[in-house]
Amino acid sequence: MVTVADVGDVCRYLTESLNLHQLKCVSSISAPTLISKRKHFMHRFLTLTCFVLISSLVPATVYAKPASLMQMIGQWQFPGSTLNGAEMADGATIGPDGNRTTQSLACKTVMTTDAPVDEVLAHYRSMLVPRPSEVETDASTPESGRSVVFSDDSASRSFAMHTILVNTADSSTTLVITRGKGESKTHIGWKHYLRF
């Protein structure tokens, strides 16, 4: 990340360069031309300075977000499962007035596996529910404020259906795990919303 000290160094360097350029060119360039060139140079200098200052203010967490759909899916993919297509689209986050409020993404895929539903649930429980020895007390950790809800919606149905909801300040993930009585595969529907 660029610091204010770096910006100061850039400013000093460009100012010194401008002064040296003026000294070398004074004898060969008329005064109006020199003033015009200096204005042009100062405009570029101020634009660069503003860009550097704004860049230094962008939080580092923005760059820590996963860069691709496959990276995001990889964090949630059940080991050995097969992906059956994947999509990423605009999350279309809008306010009550209908105007966009923030940039966001909505992603989805369906994974299939031979593993039984109970094994899939056990995997996600171990992944999402921290053991008491692993609980962090530092509020700055990426997982702080996360909520996880497991739901069994299989009662009185001819198929197993479980839902896992995971919410953080910037994201929401839903896993829908299903398997019909006659089916040979467990289906894991993954939907992920990410706000920048």
GINOR-V827269 format. One record per helix or strand. SS is the DSSP state (@ for helix, = for strand). FROM is the first residue (numbers start at 0). TO is the last residue. If there is no record, write none. Layout:
# GINOR-V827269
ss & from & to
SS & FROM & TO
SS & FROM & TO
This chain:
# GINOR-V827269
ss & from & to
@ & 3 & 24
@ & 30 & 56
@ & 59 & 63
@ & 68 & 75
= & 81 & 89
= & 93 & 93
= & 99 & 99
= & 103 & 112
@ & 116 & 127
@ & 131 & 133
= & 146 & 151
= & 158 & 166
= & 170 & 179
= & 185 & 194
